[in-house]
């Protein structure tokens, strides 16, 4: 019997996700290229060194706009419930696929919700520090130095979150990335990873 397909994300949600994802990868790659000469070849993603320096902040604008839409779309679903706190307490069971000892997650589990909040916080740091660094003549040297540090550490934190996000969505839990490609997941995937949401969608 074929595994039933469930609709998880609509087209607009997937577009916003990919706009944020692609722009962040471009910003991460070119930002690291500016910071580390050995990685300068990454500026080729935006046409080479001179054009990358011009386009980097504009890509940042697009990233910021995408984050505004992402927050507007998902924020209502991202507040932690009592079940989420119990899920966090049982995260080791989730990591070892011992689903019998994991509280049933709804559409989003507590890990995804925490990722959302960390991502949102880093986005604010990126945008605020990026705007100040874009117009250095308007601010003092001391403030700009702090903004460079904030931008740099946000880059490292964002890069780590990206690695974890991609790993969990592909290698660790196959079938997850499909939700952001065609908007669907299998019923088996939903039952295993988000049993609360699966029950809402199927009635059992």
N, C-alpha and C positions, 0 to 999 in steps of 0.2 A: 504494500500500500504506500503510495507516494506521500511524502511529508507535506502537510498543509503549509501554505505560505501566508504569513501575516504582514500587513502593512504597518511599518514603524515610523517612517519619516516622509513628509511630503517634499515636493520638488523645491519649494522655497527654503525649507530648512536645510536641505542638502546643499543648495547653492551657497547659503550663508556659511555653512560649515567649511566648504571648499575654498571660498574666498578668504576666510580667516586662515585656513591651513596653508594654502599656497603662498599668500602674502607673508605669513610668518616664516615659512621656509626661506623665501627670498631675502627677508630681512635678516634672518639668522645667518645665512650663508655670506651675504655681503658684509654684515657687521663683523663677523669673524675674519673675513678677508681684510677689512680695514685695520683690525687689531693685530693680526699676525701675518707678516709678509709672506711666510711660507704658504699661506692659504689665499694669496692674492688672486690666484687663478679662478677662484670662485666668483670674482666680479664678472666673469664671462656670462653668467646667468642674466645679467642686466646690460650686456653689451660691452663690457670692459671697464677699466678703472674710472675714467672721466665720466662716462654716462652713468655708471653705478652710483657714483657720489651724488649726482644730480637726482637720480631716480629713487635712491634709497628713502629719503624722507617722504616722497610722494607715494611710494608703496606703503609707507607707514600710515599715511592718511587713509588709504584704502583699508588697511588692517584695522585702524581705529573705527572706521565706519562699520566695517563688518562686525566688530566686537559689540558695537552699540546695538545692532540688529540681533546678534546672538543673545545678548543679555535680555533684550526685550522679549524675545521668543521663549527663552527657557527659564528665566529667573523664578517664575511662579512654581515651577516643578523642582526647584533646587534647594528648598529649605529642608533641613534634616528633621525627620520624624522620630518617634520612639523606636520604631522598627529599624530605622537607619542607624541609630546609636547601637542597637544590639547587633546589627550587621557588622559594624566596625569592630565590635568586641569579638566577633567570630571570623574576622577576615582571614585568619590563618587557615580556617577550615575551607574557606572559599578558594584560597591559593592552592590548597592540596586537593581540590575538587571533592571535598567531603560535604556535598550539598545537604545531606541529612541534618547537619548541625549548623546550617546557615539560615537565619531568618529569611522568609520569602521577600525578595526585593520587588518593588513596583516597576514602573517603566524605567526608572533610573536607580541604580544601587547607590549606596552611600559613597563608594569610591569615586563614582562618576560625578556625584554632587560636589565632593571635595575638590576634584579636578577642576570643575567649573569655577569654584570660588578662588582657587589659587590662580587659575588662568586669568580671571577677571582682575585680580589684584595686580598681577604682573603686567597686564595690558595697561592699567592706569599708570604704573611706573614707566612703562615704555613710552606712552603717549606724552605724559607730562615732561619727562626728561628729554624726550626727542624733540619736542617743540622748542624747549629752551636751547638745546644744542643747535637747532636749525637756525636760530637767530642769536648767535653769540654776542653780537655787538650791543644787544639790548640788556645784557645782564652782567653782573660782576664776575670776576675770575674765580673767586671762592665758591660761589653758587654753581658755576659751570663745572668746577672740579667735582663737586658732590653729584651733579647730574651725570657726569661721565661714569662715575663709580656706580651709581644707581642703574644706569643703562647697561653697564657691563655685567653686573651681577644679575640683573633681570634677564639678560641674554643667556647666561649660564643656567639659571633656573628654568627658563622657558625651553631651552634646548633639552634639559633633562626630562621635563614633562613631555616634550614631543617624543623622545625616545620611548618612554614608558607607554605613552598613548598608542603609538604605532605598534609596539610589541604586543600589548594586550589585545589590540584590535585585529591582529593578524596571526602571529605565531602562537601566542598563549591560548587564545580563544577563537579558533577558526569559525568563520561564519559571521563574526561581528562586523567586519568592514563592509560586508554586503549591504548592511542597513544604510550606509552613507553612499552607496553606489547606485543601487536601484530602489532603495527605500524599503526593502522587505527583509524579513528573516524567516527562518523555518519555525514551525510550531515546536519542534524538538528543541531548537536553540532557545526559544522563549521560555519553554517549560523549565529548562535547566538553569538559565541565567537570571530570568525575571519571572518567577512563578506567579507573583502577585499580579503582574501585568498580563501574563498569559491567561490567568483565570478571568480577568476583566474582559479580555478580547474573545475568549471562547466560551465563557460561561461555565468553565469547569476544568 
